[in-house]
Amino acid sequence: MGIVRAALVQTNWTGDKESMLQAHEAYARRAAAEGAAVICFQELFYGPYFCQRQDTEFYGYAEPVPGPTTERFAALAKELRLVMVLPVYEQEQPGLLYNTAAVLDADGSYLGKYRKHHLPHVHGFWEKFYFRPGNLGWPVFDTAVGKVGVYICYDRHFPEGWRALALAGAEIVFNPSATSRGLSGYLWKLEQPAAAVANEYFIGAINRVGVEEYGDDDFYGTSYFVDPEGQFVGDVASDTGPELVVRDLNMDLIKVVRDRWAFYRDRRPDAYGPLVAP
């Protein structure tokens, strides 16, 4: 399988959608210039994390998927030969809104989307006001860099989706997030490495940075890649500033780890029924 050079973008809210789109186009160009073949942006990448308060004005950030943003970035993906994961606010129809990530292949083709399953509804994370729970399962996308999955932010607290992606063949799973310092910071460097080990694949964990006008806590960045042995690939990003993270992922490590630890062989799905009983 060899080496895949992969990129993550963590950045701050610039104040309007168009400047965010332009900033991410520039990040994509920088990543491609550094040899990256795949890139993932942060949760709801072209807007603020408006879920820190409840206000219908923010419904205006929603758009169809595919739609204007996916089409704009599809042209860029084709130009740069870059696989892209675009976390956006999706409107399926008026009143049907989702927290979604679109996946584009390196030829600019739209491969599909993942909709966030698990929605927090606690102080500072009022997501059930804005989104319906995801209903498209846990798709794995066959891309130019291998089999890619997506799990969004709060999803990461639930092991079932990580495992569903693994069983569907995922080799890299991206977890775009908007996570503030005051609540779950102590889990940030724990959960994704544990999931990478349990499921024997690479994970790219992305978080935004800065304080936005819709909340009090700051987003603490520290985006990273982690390998199937639970080791960070290179340094973890800054906890205060924007950063483009570009790392080489040795995809051959997946087979090495799976041969060493036969987790897939030793699973006991016949015994797990009570875990999902209502």
Disulfide bonds with the S-S distance in Angstrom:
none
